[in-house]
């Protein structure tokens, strides 16, 4: 079947994580976080009423005051009135770092200068003022909901890593400010135009540059994102980068992945994924158009005749950087970007129906279905 063969998506699989399935939407009421055990913390979730909470979130914003202080929130089209106690806030020092002089260049310009000429066509401007109040409310809803659980269940680097990489819960981050923060850890960030080819994506990471799609999911797609968005790219990938061992791993797997052989069949699968994602994101897409794109994708997957190097590398990336756990199968923390940015799977992954398997080279032989919650996850002993 198409789902059994989806592991063979080849080069498209390395970027297959750009289609984000966030799993189940049925969750229990939030329990008290202060006294619960690690096992109880894994069972925590949130009362998901997206439409109601988005309306509440939009109503809690106001225009910036004249003569703002230059923070991300003040410079944007609005900013939140309140900030959750103890939650990370990207401080105004990031603005100064973003505008620092790097030999006549700003920090962001210096990172963009490092992008090779063949990758520059994927780099675009963020255009922060184009985010509206609903966009900001979507960010705030997803981040505040998921943070309450991940501060108990994610790798210890996650909580501090949000602020360290320029991410706050109350507003969409500015990528130039994220870049300035990441430069402290030997990384940078650039804004890219949504879907980029898988080889380009891993090559950016090999260079120590995090490619971040500026688009943000719509309120219709809070728990299922059919296209790359800034929640996954920024809040999912960035917070663990201050850990030097993990950061080195991402550069290394990016380098090896950029050299892996792919096939024309891989390219067809990638193109089909891209088209399916774009159509599902369009608010005016018809059921017939979606069904046609799904058939095209299934046909492309079924046509694959062999597993390439690129496919095997994409599997390693998926089971670590996207859906990785660290610790033991009985006592683990989340670190994969797909889990750290998913309202659903950051909760459902703890279920007994999701097998936890010690990470080994055998994961290269285990495919994955990008359209469903994962039936198994791999647990690394450490980074």
Secondary structure, DSSP 8 states (H G I E B T S, - for coil): -HHHHGGG-THHHHTGGGSEE-----------SSS--HHHHHT------HHHHHHHHHHTEE---TT--S-HHHHSS-EES---TT-----THHHHHHT--BTTB-HHHHHHHHS-GGGGGGB----GGG--HHHHHHHHHHHHHHHHHHHHHB-THHHHHHHHTT--SSS---HHHHHHHHGGGT-EEEEE-S---HHHHHHHHHTTEEEEE-----GGGSSEESS--HIIIIIITSTTTTSHHHHHHHHHHHHHHHH----HHHHHHHHHHHHHHHHHH-TT--HHHHHHHHHHHHHHHHT--S--HHHHHHHHHIIIIIT-EEE-SSSEEE--HHHHT-TTHHHHTTSTTSEEEE--GGGGG----TTS--SEEEEES--
